[in-house]
Amino acid sequence: AAAAAAPPAVRCEEKDPPHPPRYPFWIKSIFHAHEIPSVRRGYEVYRQVCATCHSMNQLHFRHLVHMLYPEKRVKEIAATFDVVDGPNDEGEMFTRPGIPVDAFPSPYPNEEAARYANGGALPPDLSVHTTAKHEGLDYIFALLLGYRDPPAGISVRA
């Protein structure tokens, strides 16, 4: 009886997949503007949590200038990363501290390493995820809010 009351499982092949809830974000309005403290918190969440798996290949440190931080602070942030550059006069690649024109570094050297570290799945690049995915802002917000403790008796792989 309990199994009959449960809603049917949603199949990925269906033409209209489930949609995330619609959240009333100010930036989705006609007068869209980013609230700087919220964007800074979002960057910190990315830096501390998401950047261990996800890249932002299409964003550069310079995109943070005057949007999130002053130029001096962005230079400090970029300098904390080592960037492979070159070749030099001898044809060798070398590492140097990052500068604002550099892209955010990827957590993996290549796609195969990313797949190997994530059980065969390639973590999506987050640089344009909110605009590339339908209802992207709501999708990411619902995804971040969707983490729950596993049901009793279910062990989650670490």
Accessible surface in RSA format (square Angstrom, percent):
REM  Atomic radii and reference values for relative SASA: ProtOr
REM  Chains: A
REM  Algorithm: Lee & Richards
REM  Probe-radius: 1.40
REM  Slices: 20
REM RES _ NUM      All-atoms   Total-Side   Main-Chain    Non-polar    All polar
REM                ABS   REL    ABS   REL    ABS   REL    ABS   REL    ABS   REL
RES ALA A   1   127.71 117.4  69.72 107.6  57.99 131.9  79.04 111.3  48.67 128.9
RES ALA A   2    89.53  82.3  69.63 107.5  19.90  45.3  77.54 109.2  11.99  31.8
RES ALA A   3    91.29  83.9  66.22 102.2  25.06  57.0  74.44 104.8  16.85  44.6
RES ALA A   4    93.97  86.4  54.53  84.1  39.45  89.7  67.04  94.4  26.93  71.3
RES ALA A   5    86.77  79.8  51.15  78.9  35.62  81.0  62.06  87.4  24.71  65.5
RES ALA A   6    58.95  54.2  41.40  63.9  17.55  39.9  46.70  65.8  12.25  32.4
RES PRO A   7   115.82  84.4  96.21  87.7  19.62  71.3 102.18  84.4  13.64  84.8
RES PRO A   8   120.88  88.1 100.72  91.8  20.16  73.3 112.06  92.5   8.81  54.8
RES ALA A   9    91.15  83.8  63.65  98.2  27.50  62.6  73.29 103.2  17.87  47.3
RES VAL A  10    88.56  58.3  60.51  54.8  28.05  67.6  61.43  53.4  27.13  73.6
RES ARG A  11   152.97  64.2 147.61  75.2   5.36  12.8  53.16  72.7  99.81  60.5
RES CYS A  12   125.53  95.0  94.42 105.3  31.11  73.1  35.34  89.5  90.19  97.2
RES GLU A  13   127.83  73.4  97.03  73.4  30.80  73.3  72.54 140.3  55.30  45.1
RES GLU A  14    88.05  50.6  73.02  55.2  15.03  35.8  34.98  67.7  53.07  43.3
RES LYS A  15   207.14 101.1 170.49 104.6  36.66  87.3 121.78 109.6  85.37  90.9
RES ASP A  16   101.11  70.8  85.48  85.1  15.63  37.0  35.00  82.4  66.10  65.9
RES PRO A  17    70.65  51.5  69.56  63.4   1.09   3.9  69.64  57.5   1.01   6.3
RES PRO A  18    96.28  70.2  67.54  61.6  28.74 104.5  79.20  65.4  17.08 106.1
RES HIS A  19    96.99  53.0  68.81  47.8  28.19  72.1  57.88  59.7  39.11  45.5
RES PRO A  20    25.50  18.6  14.05  12.8  11.45  41.6  20.56  17.0   4.94  30.7
RES PRO A  21    75.70  55.2  63.26  57.7  12.44  45.2  75.56  62.4   0.14   0.8
RES ARG A  22   172.14  72.3 146.14  74.5  26.00  61.9  58.18  79.5 113.96  69.1
RES TYR A  23    49.63  23.2  47.15  26.8   2.48   6.5  36.45  27.4  13.18  16.3
RES PRO A  24   136.06  99.2 100.96  92.0  35.11 127.6 114.61  94.6  21.46 133.3
RES PHE A  25    59.37  29.7  50.71  31.4   8.66  22.5  52.76  32.0   6.61  18.9
RES TRP A  26   155.89  62.6 144.67  70.0  11.22  26.3 141.26  75.3  14.63  23.7
RES ILE A  27    51.32  29.2  39.94  29.8  11.38  27.4  39.94  28.8  11.38  30.9
RES LYS A  28    94.10  45.9  57.07  35.0  37.02  88.2  59.18  53.3  34.92  37.2
RES SER A  29    40.50  34.2  25.99  34.7  14.50  33.4  36.81  78.4   3.69   5.2
RES ILE A  30   150.44  85.6 120.24  89.6  30.20  72.8 129.05  92.9  21.39  58.0
RES PHE A  31   148.61  74.3 135.85  84.1  12.76  33.2 143.61  87.1   5.00  14.3
RES HIS A  32   127.07  69.4 110.78  77.0  16.29  41.7  66.88  68.9  60.18  70.0
RES ALA A  33    52.80  48.5  44.95  69.4   7.85  17.9  52.19  73.5   0.62   1.6
RES HIS A  34    97.89  53.5  78.73  54.7  19.16  49.0  45.85  47.3  52.05  60.6
RES GLU A  35   109.76  63.0  99.01  74.9  10.75  25.6  43.18  83.5  66.58  54.4
RES ILE A  36    66.32  37.7  64.33  47.9   1.99   4.8  64.33  46.3   1.99   5.4
RES PRO A  37    73.71  53.7  69.36  63.2   4.35  15.8  72.98  60.3   0.72   4.5
RES SER A  38    42.62  36.0  34.08  45.5   8.53  19.7  27.83  59.3  14.79  20.7
RES VAL A  39    46.31  30.5  39.80  36.0   6.51  15.7  45.41  39.5   0.90   2.4
RES ARG A  40    94.03  39.5  94.03  47.9   0.00   0.0  20.12  27.5  73.91  44.8
RES ARG A  41   143.91  60.4 141.84  72.3   2.07   4.9  73.31 100.2  70.60  42.8
RES GLY A  42    38.93  48.0   0.00   N/A  38.93  48.0  32.54  89.3   6.38  14.3
RES TYR A  43    17.26   8.1   9.73   5.5   7.53  19.6  13.94  10.5   3.33   4.1
RES GLU A  44    51.10  29.3  50.72  38.4   0.38   0.9  36.53  70.7  14.57  11.9
RES VAL A  45    70.41  46.3  67.83  61.4   2.58   6.2  70.41  61.2   0.00   0.0
RES TYR A  46    21.73  10.1  21.24  12.1   0.49   1.3  19.31  14.5   2.43   3.0
RES ARG A  47   106.29  44.6  92.39  47.1  13.90  33.1  22.84  31.2  83.45  50.6
RES GLN A  48   114.85  64.2  87.04  63.6  27.81  66.2  27.64  58.8  87.20  66.1
RES VAL A  49    96.94  63.8  89.13  80.7   7.81  18.8  92.13  80.1   4.81  13.0
RES CYS A  50    26.44  20.0  21.84  24.4   4.60  10.8   4.60  11.7  21.84  23.5
RES ALA A  51    29.58  27.2  22.64  34.9   6.94  15.8  23.02  32.4   6.56  17.4
RES THR A  52    93.58  66.6  75.27  76.3  18.31  43.6  70.23  94.3  23.35  35.3
RES CYS A  53    44.10  33.4  41.27  46.0   2.83   6.7   5.49  13.9  38.61  41.6
RES HIS A  54    43.37  23.7  43.21  30.0   0.16   0.4  16.83  17.3  26.54  30.9
RES SER A  55    13.04  11.0  11.70  15.6   1.34   3.1   3.94   8.4   9.10  12.7
RES MET A  56    18.59   9.6  18.59  12.3   0.00   0.0   6.39   5.4  12.20  16.2
RES ASN A  57    80.22  55.3  68.38  66.1  11.85  28.5  24.28  58.4  55.94  54.1
RES GLN A  58   114.76  64.2  97.76  71.4  17.00  40.5  33.59  71.5  81.17  61.6
RES LEU A  59    55.38  30.8  55.38  39.6   0.00   0.0  55.38  38.9   0.00   0.0
RES HIS A  60    43.52  23.8  43.52  30.2   0.00   0.0  22.31  23.0  21.21  24.7
RES PHE A  61     0.00   0.0   0.00   0.0   0.00   0.0   0.00   0.0   0.00   0.0
RES ARG A  62   111.92  47.0 102.78  52.4   9.15  21.8  39.24  53.6  72.69  44.1
RES HIS A  63    80.09  43.8  66.59  46.3  13.49  34.5  51.65  53.2  28.44  33.1
RES LEU A  64    15.25   8.5  15.25  10.9   0.00   0.0  15.25  10.7   0.00   0.0
RES VAL A  65    29.35  19.3  19.70  17.8   9.65  23.3  19.70  17.1   9.65  26.2
RES HIS A  66   151.58  82.8 115.51  80.3  36.06  92.3  88.18  90.9  63.40  73.8
RES MET A  67    98.56  51.0  94.87  62.8   3.69   8.8  60.45  51.4  38.11  50.5
RES LEU A  68     9.66   5.4   6.89   4.9   2.77   7.0   9.08   6.4   0.59   1.6
RES TYR A  69    29.12  13.6  26.37  15.0   2.74   7.1  20.47  15.4   8.65  10.7
RES PRO A  70    80.73  58.8  77.48  70.6   3.25  11.8  80.26  66.3   0.48   3.0
RES GLU A  71    81.80  47.0  79.90  60.4   1.91   4.5  17.23  33.3  64.58  52.7
RES LYS A  72   156.08  76.1 150.21  92.2   5.87  14.0  95.67  86.1  60.40  64.3
RES ARG A  73   103.36  43.4 102.19  52.1   1.17   2.8  29.28  40.0  74.08  44.9
RES VAL A  74     0.00   0.0   0.00   0.0   0.00   0.0   0.00   0.0   0.00   0.0
RES LYS A  75   104.66  51.1 101.26  62.1   3.40   8.1  51.77  46.6  52.89  56.3
RES GLU A  76    83.93  48.2  76.36  57.8   7.57  18.0  41.17  79.6  42.76  34.9
RES ILE A  77    10.70   6.1   9.18   6.8   1.51   3.6  10.70   7.7   0.00   0.0
RES ALA A  78     0.00   0.0   0.00   0.0   0.00   0.0   0.00   0.0   0.00   0.0
RES ALA A  79    50.67  46.6  36.09  55.7  14.59  33.2  36.19  51.0  14.48  38.4
RES THR A  80   108.11  76.9  69.81  70.8  38.30  91.3  71.62  96.2  36.49  55.2
RES PHE A  81    59.96  30.0  57.45  35.6   2.51   6.5  59.96  36.4   0.00   0.0
RES ASP A  82   112.62  78.9  88.72  88.3  23.90  56.5  18.20  42.8  94.41  94.2
RES VAL A  83    27.24  17.9  23.97  21.7   3.27   7.9  27.24  23.7   0.00   0.0
RES VAL A  84    99.90  65.7  77.83  70.5  22.07  53.2  77.83  67.6  22.07  59.9
RES ASP A  85    48.73  34.1  46.21  46.0   2.52   6.0   3.54   8.3  45.19  45.1
RES GLY A  86    28.26  34.9   0.00   N/A  28.26  34.9   5.15  14.1  23.11  51.8
RES PRO A  87    92.40  67.3  70.59  64.4  21.81  79.3  70.59  58.3  21.81 135.5
RES ASN A  88    58.18  40.1  40.65  39.3  17.53  42.2  27.20  65.5  30.99  29.9
RES ASP A  89   150.03 105.1 109.99 109.5  40.04  94.7  32.91  77.5 117.12 116.8
RES GLU A  90   135.07  77.5 105.23  79.6  29.84  71.1  60.03 116.1  75.04  61.3
RES GLY A  91    52.95  65.3   0.00   N/A  52.95  65.3  25.51  70.0  27.43  61.4
RES GLU A  92   106.77  61.3 105.02  79.5   1.75   4.2  29.88  57.8  76.89  62.8
RES MET A  93   116.83  60.5  91.52  60.6  25.31  60.3  82.34  70.0  34.49  45.7
RES PHE A  94    79.62  39.8  71.78  44.5   7.83  20.4  79.62  48.3   0.00   0.0
RES THR A  95    91.41  65.0  69.35  70.3  22.06  52.6  37.18  49.9  54.23  82.0
RES ARG A  96    53.92  22.6  49.79  25.4   4.13   9.8  37.56  51.3  16.37   9.9
RES PRO A  97    82.00  59.8  80.08  73.0   1.92   7.0  80.08  66.1   1.92  12.0
RES GLY A  98     3.43   4.2   0.00   N/A   3.43   4.2   0.00   0.0   3.43   7.7
RES ILE A  99    81.79  46.5  81.17  60.5   0.63   1.5  81.79  58.9   0.00   0.0
RES PRO A 100    23.23  16.9  23.23  21.2   0.00   0.0  23.23  19.2   0.00   0.0
RES VAL A 101    87.20  57.4  78.47  71.0   8.73  21.0  78.47  68.2   8.73  23.7
RES ASP A 102    17.04  11.9  12.55  12.5   4.49  10.6   6.24  14.7  10.80  10.8
RES ALA A 103    38.23  35.2  27.00  41.7  11.23  25.6  27.00  38.0  11.23  29.8
RES PHE A 104    10.33   5.2   6.60   4.1   3.72   9.7   6.60   4.0   3.72  10.7
RES PRO A 105    49.39  36.0  32.34  29.5  17.05  62.0  41.08  33.9   8.31  51.7
RES SER A 106    56.29  47.6  31.95  42.6  24.34  56.1  20.22  43.1  36.07  50.5
RES PRO A 107    47.61  34.7   8.95   8.2  38.66 140.5  21.82  18.0  25.79 160.3
RES TYR A 108    41.49  19.4  33.87  19.3   7.62  19.8  28.08  21.1  13.42  16.5
RES PRO A 109   122.00  88.9  78.73  71.8  43.27 157.3  91.39  75.5  30.60 190.2
RES ASN A 110    78.92  54.4  65.54  63.3  13.38  32.2  33.86  81.5  45.06  43.6
RES GLU A 111    88.16  50.6  76.89  58.2  11.27  26.8  23.53  45.5  64.64  52.8
RES GLU A 112   123.96  71.2 118.23  89.4   5.73  13.7  67.27 130.1  56.70  46.3
RES ALA A 113    31.59  29.0  22.07  34.1   9.51  21.6  29.21  41.1   2.38   6.3
RES ALA A 114     5.87   5.4   5.87   9.1   0.00   0.0   5.87   8.3   0.00   0.0
RES ARG A 115    93.33  39.2  93.28  47.5   0.06   0.1  32.75  44.8  60.59  36.7
RES TYR A 116   196.36  91.7 174.14  99.1  22.22  57.8 134.05 100.7  62.31  76.8
RES ALA A 117    62.25  57.2  24.79  38.3  37.46  85.2  33.16  46.7  29.09  77.1
RES ASN A 118    45.41  31.3  25.50  24.6  19.90  47.9  15.98  38.5  29.42  28.4
RES GLY A 119    63.93  78.8   0.00   N/A  63.93  78.8  28.34  77.8  35.59  79.7
RES GLY A 120    47.32  58.4   0.00   N/A  47.32  58.4  31.58  86.7  15.74  35.2
RES ALA A 121    62.53  57.5  54.96  84.8   7.57  17.2  62.01  87.3   0.52   1.4
RES LEU A 122    74.81  41.7  55.11  39.4  19.70  49.5  55.11  38.7  19.70  53.0
RES PRO A 123    21.56  15.7   6.83   6.2  14.72  53.5  12.49  10.3   9.07  56.4
RES PRO A 124    64.63  47.1  56.43  51.4   8.20  29.8  64.63  53.4   0.00   0.0
RES ASP A 125    44.86  31.4  30.86  30.7  14.01  33.1  27.49  64.7  17.37  17.3
RES LEU A 126    45.75  25.5  31.91  22.8  13.85  34.8  31.91  22.4  13.85  37.3
RES SER A 127    15.59  13.2   0.00   0.0  15.59  35.9   0.00   0.0  15.59  21.8
RES VAL A 128    61.12  40.2  58.22  52.7   2.90   7.0  61.12  53.1   0.00   0.0
RES HIS A 129    33.21  18.2  31.70  22.0   1.51   3.9  19.90  20.5  13.31  15.5
RES THR A 130    62.21  44.2  50.80  51.5  11.41  27.2  27.99  37.6  34.22  51.7
RES THR A 131   116.46  82.8  83.55  84.7  32.91  78.4  79.27 106.5  37.19  56.2
RES ALA A 132    79.78  73.4  38.61  59.6  41.17  93.7  49.14  69.2  30.64  81.2
RES LYS A 133    78.24  38.2  68.34  41.9   9.90  23.6  22.45  20.2  55.79  59.4
RES HIS A 134   134.00  73.2 113.83  79.1  20.17  51.6  91.45  94.2  42.55  49.5
RES GLU A 135    31.15  17.9  10.53   8.0  20.62  49.1  21.37  41.3   9.78   8.0
RES GLY A 136     3.13   3.9   0.00   N/A   3.13   3.9   0.00   0.0   3.13   7.0
RES LEU A 137    49.85  27.8  47.56  34.0   2.29   5.8  47.56  33.4   2.29   6.2
RES ASP A 138     4.96   3.5   4.51   4.5   0.45   1.1   0.14   0.3   4.82   4.8
RES TYR A 139    73.68  34.4  73.15  41.6   0.53   1.4  37.70  28.3  35.98  44.4
RES ILE A 140    42.32  24.1  42.32  31.5   0.00   0.0  42.32  30.5   0.00   0.0
RES PHE A 141    73.40  36.7  72.02  44.6   1.37   3.6  73.08  44.3   0.32   0.9
RES ALA A 142    25.17  23.1  16.76  25.9   8.41  19.1  18.30  25.8   6.86  18.2
RES LEU A 143    92.43  51.5  84.00  60.1   8.43  21.2  90.10  63.3   2.33   6.3
RES LEU A 144    92.54  51.5  76.05  54.4  16.48  41.4  76.05  53.4  16.48  44.4
RES LEU A 145    86.70  48.3  81.94  58.6   4.76  12.0  84.67  59.5   2.03   5.5
RES GLY A 146    47.93  59.1   0.00   N/A  47.93  59.1  27.82  76.3  20.12  45.1
RES TYR A 147   161.78  75.5 144.28  82.1  17.50  45.5 110.56  83.1  51.21  63.1
RES ARG A 148   189.43  79.5 154.60  78.8  34.83  82.9  74.62 102.0 114.81  69.6
RES ASP A 149   132.78  93.0 112.98 112.4  19.81  46.8  29.64  69.8 103.14 102.9
RES PRO A 150    64.05  46.7  44.74  40.8  19.31  70.2  49.67  41.0  14.38  89.4
RES PRO A 151    94.95  69.2  80.95  73.8  14.00  50.9  93.02  76.8   1.93  12.0
RES ALA A 152   108.96 100.2  69.90 107.9  39.06  88.8  81.37 114.6  27.60  73.1
RES GLY A 153    85.96 106.0   0.00   N/A  85.96 106.0  44.10 121.0  41.86  93.7
RES ILE A 154   105.68  60.1  93.01  69.3  12.67  30.5  95.29  68.6  10.39  28.2
RES SER A 155   108.97  92.1  81.06 108.2  27.91  64.3  51.32 109.3  57.64  80.8
RES VAL A 156   106.12  69.8  76.76  69.5  29.37  70.8  80.66  70.1  25.47  69.1
RES ARG A 157   211.15  88.7 179.80  91.7  31.35  74.6  81.78 111.8 129.37  78.4
RES ALA A 158   144.16 132.5  70.83 109.3  73.32 166.8 106.79 150.4  37.37  99.0
END  Absolute sums over single chains surface
CHAIN  1 A    12273.6       9746.9       2526.6       7693.9       4579.7
END  Absolute sums over all chains
TOTAL         12273.6       9746.9       2526.6       7693.9       4579.7
